[in-house]
Structure formats: C-alpha cells, structure tokens
Amino acid sequence: MSHSDVKSVPVNALDGSPADLSEFGGPLLVVNVASKCGLTPQYTKLEELQKEYGPRGLTVVGVPCNQFMGQEPGTADEIATFCSTNYGVTFPLLEKSDVNGEGRHPLYELLTQAPDADGEAGDIAWNFEKFVVGSNGEVLARFRPTTEPDAPEVKKAIEGAL
C-alpha cells in the first residue's frame, strides 16, 4: 500500500456502513462539505461536475465536517436530506469526519500532505476545500475553499486525471 494511495484508506459512508473508495475506478474529487456555510451553494456546481464528468469516470466524494464554526451540526439523515432536497446531490457522501486536529480522519492525514498551487500543504482552511485524486489514489491537485468547483483550473485538473 503506497502511503499516497488515498483510495486504500478505509472510510464509512454517511450512514456509517463501510465504504471502499477503490470501488470508484476513475478519479475522485474529494471535498469537505457543510450545510450551513456561505460556500454551501458550491454543492450545485459539485453536482454539475458529477453529471458532466461522471460518465467519464469521475466521482465527487463529499465529506461532511463540523469543525468550521459548527456549520455541519446535522445528523447523517439530516445531512442526506438537506443535500438531496436542496441541491439534488447524487454523489456519495462519507460519514461526518474531522479533517484537522488530533481526531483527523486518516483520509485527511493523506490529503493534507498535498500542497495547493502556491505550494502550501497542511490543515484544511475551511469548508469546501477540493482535492483531485487520480485513478491510482494519488493526490494530483488541491484547491482552496473559495475556488469554485467549476473554475477552469479545477476542470483542467479533473480532465487531466480522466
């Protein structure tokens, strides 16, 4: 197991059942999400990316996180309902997880080692930080929260991974 193989990290689906990221053959766009954030409308564009690139192998993976000003206080059911009702989300959501600090999920232990375009690695800055992960589980690109999901540089990284 490569230390950089994001897809080999055990994860749980939103409902708590075990999930396997390696079941998704193509690249991933992993995003820590929250329901009550100023950036929450990015869900719309994330779903559009899933619809546009899903047929070509991309899977958007949302990771609910309540570490930023308590903006994801909901239960799994509440999060699932919110996402489907308000944004028509069809992409998979993982169990609510910590992305920073001592309780950081192992998935984010790997992801936070990846630098962004400015060469900055380390802690997740806020909700909706985006990681493009290659089919082989390697982190290819990192985009900070205010970068929109459909920004040209994000699409270019996704297309490069497909």
VOVEXLUM-903460 format. One record per residue (C-alpha): residue in three letters; chain; x, y, z. Coordinates in nm, 4 decimals. Example, Ala and Ser with C-alpha at 12.3 -4.5 7.8 and 13.67 -1.06 7.14 Angstrom:
residues 2
rec code ALA, unit A, px 1.2300, py -0.4500, pz 0.7800
rec code SER, unit A, px 1.3670, py -0.1060, pz 0.7140
end
This chain:
residues 162
rec code MET, unit A, px 0.0000, py 0.0000, pz 0.0000
rec code SER, unit A, px 0.1500, py 0.3277, pz -0.1088
rec code HIS, unit A, px 0.1493, py 0.5954, pz 0.1574
rec code SER, unit A, px -0.0078, py 0.8220, pz -0.1010
rec code ASP, unit A, px -0.2886, py 0.5876, pz -0.2026
rec code VAL, unit A, px -0.5957, py 0.7775, pz -0.0880
rec code LYS, unit A, px -0.8247, py 0.5075, pz -0.2250
rec code SER, unit A, px -0.6834, py 0.2451, pz 0.0123
rec code VAL, unit A, px -0.7898, py 0.4345, pz 0.3270
rec code PRO, unit A, px -1.0880, py 0.2703, pz 0.4992
rec code VAL, unit A, px -1.3874, py 0.5036, pz 0.5086
rec code ASN, unit A, px -1.7512, py 0.4861, pz 0.6071
rec code ALA, unit A, px -2.0487, py 0.6024, pz 0.4050
rec code LEU, unit A, px -2.2732, py 0.8709, pz 0.5502
rec code ASP, unit A, px -2.4961, py 0.6048, pz 0.7064
rec code GLY, unit A, px -2.1974, py 0.4581, pz 0.8900
rec code SER, unit A, px -2.1591, py 0.1483, pz 0.6742
rec code PRO, unit A, px -1.8097, py 0.0642, pz 0.5465
rec code ALA, unit A, px -1.7243, py 0.2099, pz 0.2077
rec code ASP, unit A, px -1.4366, py 0.1434, pz -0.0296
rec code LEU, unit A, px -1.3033, py 0.4334, pz -0.2343
rec code SER, unit A, px -1.1147, py 0.1893, pz -0.4572
rec code GLU, unit A, px -1.4543, py 0.0752, pz -0.5918
rec code PHE, unit A, px -1.4556, py 0.4006, pz -0.7878
rec code GLY, unit A, px -1.2327, py 0.3152, pz -1.0800
rec code GLY, unit A, px -1.1692, py 0.6671, pz -1.2023
rec code PRO, unit A, px -1.0507, py 0.9842, pz -1.0368
rec code LEU, unit A, px -1.2122, py 1.1407, pz -0.7307
rec code LEU, unit A, px -1.2893, py 1.4971, pz -0.6343
rec code VAL, unit A, px -1.2866, py 1.4869, pz -0.2539
rec code VAL, unit A, px -1.4489, py 1.7863, pz -0.0847
rec code ASN, unit A, px -1.5182, py 1.8583, pz 0.2820
rec code VAL, unit A, px -1.8731, py 1.9879, pz 0.2852
rec code ALA, unit A, px -2.1108, py 2.1650, pz 0.5232
rec code SER, unit A, px -2.4779, py 2.2539, pz 0.5086
rec code LYS, unit A, px -2.4715, py 2.5943, pz 0.6789
rec code CYS, unit A, px -2.1722, py 2.7656, pz 0.5208
rec code GLY, unit A, px -2.1577, py 3.0683, pz 0.2957
rec code LEU, unit A, px -1.9950, py 2.8361, pz 0.0434
rec code THR, unit A, px -2.2722, py 2.5738, pz 0.0653
rec code PRO, unit A, px -2.4110, py 2.6772, pz -0.2777
rec code GLN, unit A, px -2.0980, py 2.5117, pz -0.4210
rec code TYR, unit A, px -2.2987, py 2.1890, pz -0.3864
rec code THR, unit A, px -2.4797, py 2.2949, pz -0.7059
rec code LYS, unit A, px -2.1566, py 2.3110, pz -0.9040
rec code LEU, unit A, px -2.0216, py 1.9923, pz -0.7463
rec code GLU, unit A, px -2.3331, py 1.8102, pz -0.8629
rec code GLU, unit A, px -2.2906, py 1.9645, pz -1.2095
rec code LEU, unit A, px -1.9330, py 1.8306, pz -1.2172
rec code GLN, unit A, px -2.0620, py 1.4868, pz -1.1193
rec code LYS, unit A, px -2.3164, py 1.4965, pz -1.4028
rec code GLU, unit A, px -2.0644, py 1.6302, pz -1.6556
rec code TYR, unit A, px -1.7687, py 1.4074, pz -1.5718
rec code GLY, unit A, px -1.9339, py 1.1114, pz -1.4001
rec code PRO, unit A, px -1.9953, py 0.9312, pz -1.7310
rec code ARG, unit A, px -1.6213, py 0.9629, pz -1.7962
rec code GLY, unit A, px -1.5295, py 0.8109, pz -1.4600
rec code LEU, unit A, px -1.5123, py 1.0963, pz -1.2074
rec code THR, unit A, px -1.6705, py 1.0512, pz -0.8653
rec code VAL, unit A, px -1.7269, py 1.3537, pz -0.6435
rec code VAL, unit A, px -1.6960, py 1.2471, pz -0.2785
rec code GLY, unit A, px -1.8350, py 1.4752, pz -0.0089
rec code VAL, unit A, px -1.7021, py 1.4563, pz 0.3462
rec code PRO, unit A, px -1.9306, py 1.6397, pz 0.5907
rec code CYS, unit A, px -1.7318, py 1.8172, pz 0.8600
rec code ASN, unit A, px -1.8468, py 2.0219, pz 1.1594
rec code GLN, unit A, px -1.5074, py 2.1692, pz 1.2510
rec code PHE, unit A, px -1.5580, py 2.5129, pz 1.0991
rec code MET, unit A, px -1.7862, py 2.7285, pz 1.3156
rec code GLY, unit A, px -2.0212, py 2.4327, pz 1.3665
rec code GLN, unit A, px -2.1577, py 2.4644, pz 1.0143
rec code GLU, unit A, px -2.2435, py 2.0947, pz 0.9811
rec code PRO, unit A, px -2.4367, py 2.0210, pz 1.3005
rec code GLY, unit A, px -2.6791, py 1.7744, pz 1.1442
rec code THR, unit A, px -2.7165, py 1.4027, pz 1.1843
rec code ALA, unit A, px -2.6418, py 1.1740, pz 0.8913
rec code ASP, unit A, px -3.0104, py 1.1670, pz 0.7998
rec code GLU, unit A, px -3.0397, py 1.5444, pz 0.8177
rec code ILE, unit A, px -2.7313, py 1.5916, pz 0.6010
rec code ALA, unit A, px -2.8551, py 1.3401, pz 0.3427
rec code THR, unit A, px -3.1986, py 1.5028, pz 0.3276
rec code PHE, unit A, px -3.0533, py 1.8526, pz 0.3051
rec code CYS, unit A, px -2.8221, py 1.7599, pz 0.0185
rec code SER, unit A, px -3.0793, py 1.5744, pz -0.1868
rec code THR, unit A, px -3.3642, py 1.8194, pz -0.1225
rec code ASN, unit A, px -3.1757, py 2.1451, pz -0.1711
rec code TYR, unit A, px -2.9093, py 2.0509, pz -0.4213
rec code GLY, unit A, px -3.0192, py 1.7225, pz -0.5795
rec code VAL, unit A, px -2.6902, py 1.5660, pz -0.4761
rec code THR, unit A, px -2.6367, py 1.2229, pz -0.6293
rec code PHE, unit A, px -2.2666, py 1.1815, pz -0.5485
rec code PRO, unit A, px -2.1594, py 0.9792, pz -0.2442
rec code LEU, unit A, px -2.1205, py 1.1369, pz 0.0974
rec code LEU, unit A, px -1.8974, py 0.9878, pz 0.3639
rec code GLU, unit A, px -1.9516, py 0.9800, pz 0.7380
rec code LYS, unit A, px -1.9143, py 1.3128, pz 0.9159
rec code SER, unit A, px -1.5440, py 1.3397, pz 0.9974
rec code ASP, unit A, px -1.2778, py 1.5657, pz 1.1408
rec code VAL, unit A, px -1.0378, py 1.6960, pz 0.8770
rec code ASN, unit A, px -0.7981, py 1.8769, pz 1.1124
rec code GLY, unit A, px -0.6544, py 1.8199, pz 1.4573
rec code GLU, unit A, px -0.5964, py 1.5119, pz 1.6715
rec code GLY, unit A, px -0.9104, py 1.3354, pz 1.5541
rec code ARG, unit A, px -0.8357, py 1.3965, pz 1.1868
rec code HIS, unit A, px -0.9639, py 1.1163, pz 0.9658
rec code PRO, unit A, px -0.6835, py 0.9054, pz 0.8087
rec code LEU, unit A, px -0.8140, py 1.0118, pz 0.4672
rec code TYR, unit A, px -0.7275, py 1.3700, pz 0.5586
rec code GLU, unit A, px -0.3929, py 1.2665, pz 0.7074
rec code LEU, unit A, px -0.3019, py 1.1888, pz 0.3461
rec code LEU, unit A, px -0.4894, py 1.4673, pz 0.1724
rec code THR, unit A, px -0.3464, py 1.7458, pz 0.3895
rec code GLN, unit A, px 0.0077, py 1.6436, pz 0.2902
rec code ALA, unit A, px -0.0704, py 1.7621, pz -0.0618
rec code PRO, unit A, px 0.0236, py 2.1214, pz -0.1484
rec code ASP, unit A, px -0.2029, py 2.3667, pz -0.3272
rec code ALA, unit A, px -0.0937, py 2.5686, pz -0.6316
rec code ASP, unit A, px 0.1064, py 2.8009, pz -0.4055
rec code GLY, unit A, px 0.2932, py 2.5076, pz -0.2530
rec code GLU, unit A, px 0.1049, py 2.5272, pz 0.0770
rec code ALA, unit A, px 0.0213, py 2.1948, pz 0.2418
rec code GLY, unit A, px -0.1200, py 2.1352, pz 0.5888
rec code ASP, unit A, px -0.4529, py 2.1940, pz 0.7539
rec code ILE, unit A, px -0.7798, py 2.2338, pz 0.5711
rec code ALA, unit A, px -0.8614, py 2.6044, pz 0.5629
rec code TRP, unit A, px -1.2427, py 2.5905, pz 0.5644
rec code ASN, unit A, px -1.5405, py 2.4034, pz 0.4238
rec code PHE, unit A, px -1.5314, py 2.3072, pz 0.0556
rec code GLU, unit A, px -1.1593, py 2.2501, pz 0.0095
rec code LYS, unit A, px -1.1179, py 2.0327, pz -0.3005
rec code PHE, unit A, px -0.8727, py 1.7548, pz -0.3856
rec code VAL, unit A, px -0.8402, py 1.5904, pz -0.7253
rec code VAL, unit A, px -0.7300, py 1.2297, pz -0.6704
rec code GLY, unit A, px -0.6084, py 1.0206, pz -0.9614
rec code SER, unit A, px -0.7414, py 0.6781, pz -1.0536
rec code ASN, unit A, px -0.4383, py 0.5313, pz -0.8750
rec code GLY, unit A, px -0.5237, py 0.7093, pz -0.5489
rec code GLU, unit A, px -0.2552, py 0.9765, pz -0.5773
rec code VAL, unit A, px -0.3439, py 1.3370, pz -0.4922
rec code LEU, unit A, px -0.2983, py 1.5383, pz -0.8112
rec code ALA, unit A, px -0.4248, py 1.8826, pz -0.7166
rec code ARG, unit A, px -0.5588, py 2.0810, pz -0.4221
rec code PHE, unit A, px -0.7873, py 2.3814, pz -0.4392
rec code ARG, unit A, px -0.8786, py 2.6087, pz -0.1507
rec code PRO, unit A, px -1.2397, py 2.6642, pz -0.0426
rec code THR, unit A, px -1.3066, py 2.9857, pz -0.2330
rec code THR, unit A, px -1.2048, py 2.8289, pz -0.5648
rec code GLU, unit A, px -1.5349, py 2.7441, pz -0.7313
rec code PRO, unit A, px -1.5826, py 2.3781, pz -0.8313
rec code ASP, unit A, px -1.6239, py 2.4774, pz -1.1963
rec code ALA, unit A, px -1.3192, py 2.7071, pz -1.2055
rec code PRO, unit A, px -1.1046, py 2.6462, pz -1.5154
rec code GLU, unit A, px -0.8094, py 2.5195, pz -1.3108
rec code VAL, unit A, px -1.0289, py 2.2631, pz -1.1333
rec code LYS, unit A, px -1.1799, py 2.1379, pz -1.4582
rec code LYS, unit A, px -0.8340, py 2.1198, pz -1.6130
rec code ALA, unit A, px -0.7105, py 1.9041, pz -1.3225
rec code ILE, unit A, px -1.0160, py 1.6772, pz -1.3499
rec code GLU, unit A, px -0.9783, py 1.6413, pz -1.7248
rec code GLY, unit A, px -0.6085, py 1.5674, pz -1.6791
rec code ALA, unit A, px -0.6984, py 1.2876, pz -1.4378
rec code LEU, unit A, px -0.9627, py 1.1265, pz -1.6594
end
